C-alpha cells in the first residue's frame, strides 16, 4: 500500500463522513502505476476493510457500468463492482433521510439473492440459475463522493462504484417465473414517468452481469456467498433525486418497489 493510495482512500472516507464531495482522483490514481483499475480497486478495498473493521456487515455487491452507452462514454468495455453493506439497505416505502445521500440519483434494477455460493473460476448461466434463490425488483440510490459527478472509470471504482443506498422489493420471484431479458421496466416520480427500460439494457441479459461478477469476485479472492444480494445493473436511465421525492419502479413479472425520500433539511 502506497501513501498515495491511502491518501486517496482517506479523502473518499472523509467525503462520505462529512457529506462533502471532493475533486476527481483519476490523476492521483494514474500516477500510481501502469494499472489504474487495479489501483482504484485497492483504494476501494482499503475503505471496505475499514468498514468491516468498524463492524459493518457485507450483504452483497452492486454491478455498475452495465449500459453499453455508459461504457462508451467512459471508454471502457466491462462493468465494475462495489460493496453492499447492511446499513445501505432501506425497506420498500421506508422514508430515506436525504442526509444519508450524496448527489443522489436512482435507477431501477433486478436484484438476485443467492442460495448457494459461487466459487468456480469461471461460471455459466447454469451456475447462476442454480445458485439463485429468487429475484426482487430494486431501486439503487447511487451517489458520488466526486464533485459534480465528474467521474471516469478509476474515480467510480475507487468510490465503491458510486454506490449509495438500495431498496429491495418484498415479493420474491423465482427466475423461471419471468423473462429476465424482455421484462419491461417503468419508473415514476410522483406518478410522472422518469425512466423506461428492460432487462436487455443490462449487458443484454442480467445474467451476463452476474456471471461477470461471480468470476471477478473469485479472481479477487472473495467469492459470492449464500445470502448475498447482487444488484445486477440499471434497466434504464438514472433520475436525479430531490427532497420529498417518491419513486416507484415496476418490473414486468417482478412487481414494484418504492423509494421515498425525506424533505431537505436546513
N, C-alpha and C positions, 0 to 999 in steps of 0.2 A: 504494500500500500504506500503510495507516494503522498507527500504532504499536499500536492496539488489536488489529488482526488479527494482526500479527506476534507480539504477546504471547500471543494465544490459540494460535497455531501453536507457539510456544516451549513453552507449557505441555503441549501434546499430545506434542511431541517428547520432553520431559523425562519424561513419564509412561511413554512407550514405553521409554526408555533405563533408567529406574530400576525399571520394573515396579510403579509406584505410581499407582493411579487418582486422578483429580482430580475436583473438583466440576464440575457441568454448566456449559457455556459459553454456553447459549442466551441468557441475559440480556445478556452481553457482545456476542454476535453481533447481537441485536436492536437494541442501542444504536448499531450502526454506521450504519444507514440504513434505507431502506424495503424492501430486498430481502434478508431474512436467508438465503435459499437461495443467492443469488449470493455473499454474504459468506462463507458456510460453504464453498462450493466454492473460494473464493480462499484460505481457510485450508488446505484440503486441498492445493491446488496449491503453496503455499509449502513444505509438507513433502515433496511429491512432488519438487519441484525440488532440495531438499536431498539427498534420497536419490540422485537421478540424478547430482548433482554429486559425491557421495561414491563413485560408481562402480557403483551399483545398476543392474540391468538390468530394464526393464519387460518383462513377459511376457503382459500382457493386462489384463482388467478383470473385476470382480465386480459383479453387479447385486443390489441389496438392495431390500427393501420390495416384493417381488413377490406377497405374500399380501394379498388384499383385506381380510382381518380385521386384519392388522397396519397396513395403510394407514388403516383406520377408527380404530384405536387411537391413531395418531399424528396423525390429522386431515389426511391428505394423499391425493392422488388419482393419484400417479405414483411410479415407483420412484426409486432413487438409484443411484449407482455409486461404486466405489472402485478403486484401482490394485492390480494384482498384480505383485509383484517376484519375481525368481528365488529369493531367499533365503526366500520364504514357502512354497516347494514342498517337499513330502516325498513319498517313494516309497510305493507301496502296501505296507502292512505294516511300513514302516520305523519304528523307535521315535522318537517325538517327545518331546524333553525338555519336561517340564511347565514349566520355567523359560522356555521360548520363548513361553508363552501368558500371557494376562492375562484373568481372569474367563472362561475358555473355555466355549463351547458348540459342539456340532456339528450340522450339518444336511446332508442328502443332496441332491445336485443333479445336473443334466445339464450337462456341460461340452461346449462346441463349440470345435473347433480350426480356425482359418481357413487356407485355402489361397490366398485372394486378398484384397486389401484391400477395404474397404467405404467408399467415398469420395463417394457420391452425397449430395445434400442431403436426399433422402428415399429410404427403402428399402422394398422389398416382401419378402414371403416368398421370392419367386423369387430375389432378390438374395442373401438369407441362404443359401438352399439351394445356390445356385451357388458361393458363396464358401466354404462349409464343407467341409473335407476329411473330417472324421469327428467322431463324438461319443464321449465317455467318461463312465462314472459317476464322480462326485466326492463327496468329503466336504469341506465347508468348515469350518474351525475358526474360528468368529467370536470376536471378543474386543472388549472395550470399555476404552478409556482413561478412561471416565467411571465414577465410583464407583457401585457397586450397579446398574449398567445403568440409571441414572436418565436416560434419553435422550428427546429429542424430535427432530424432523426435522433441525434445524440442528446439534444435537450429533453425530448419527451421520454426517452428510455431512462435517462438519469432521474427524471422526475416521476418515477414509478408509472411510466406510460400515461402521464397526465391523468392519473386516477383521482377520484374524489370520494364519492359515496355510491351506494347502489340500493335499489329496491327490487325485491322479488315478488312475483305473484304468489297466490296461495293455493292454486289448484294444480297439482302435479299431473302431467300427461306423459304417457309412455311414447317413445319415439315412433312406434308403428301406428300411432293413432292420429298423426297429422303429417302434412307434407313439408318437410324441412326446407325444400328448395322453393316451392311455389306458394308457400303461405304468404298472404298479403299482410302488410302492417300499415296502420294509420295511427298517428299520434296527434292529439289535440291539446290545446291550451285554452281552458275556459270554453270548450266547445268549438274552438276555431282550429282548423287543420293546420299543423305546422311541419309535419313530416310524413312522407309516404314512402314505402319501400316493400321489400320482400326478402325471403330467405336467401335468394340467389345473390343479393347485394353483398353478402358476407363471403368473399372469396369464391363465389359461385355456388357454395354449399357450406353451411356452418360446420359440417363435419371436416371439411378441409382445414378450417381454422383449428378445430380440436385436435386433429392429427398432428398439425404443425406444433401446437403447444405441447402435446404429450411427448413428442420426440425431443423438443428443445429442453424440456424440464429434465429428461433423463440425461441428456448431454451435460446439463449443468449440475447434475448430482442431486436433484431434488424432485424425484418423480411425483406425479399427482397421486393423491391418496383417496381411499374411500371417504365419502362425505364432502370432498372438495366441490366447490362451486366453480364452474367455468362460464364466464361471460364471453360468448363467442365472437361478439363484434357487432357493430351497428348495422341495422337493416335499412336505414335511411339517413338523411341529413340530420345534423345536430340542430338543436334550437336553444337560443340563449334563455337564461332564467332571470326573472325579476322577483323582487319580494312580493309575496302574496299569490304567486302563480300556482296553478293546479293543472297538472298534466295527466292525461290518461292515454296509455298505449294499448292498442288492440292488435293481437296477432292471431290470424286465422287458424283455428284449431287449438289454440293455446289459451284463449281468453284475454283478459285485460289486467293491467297493473297501473296503479296510480302513484304519482309523486306530488306531494303537496308541500309548499314552502311557506314558512312564516314570513311576516312582513319585515321590511327593513327596519333596523333599529338605529337610533341616532348615534 
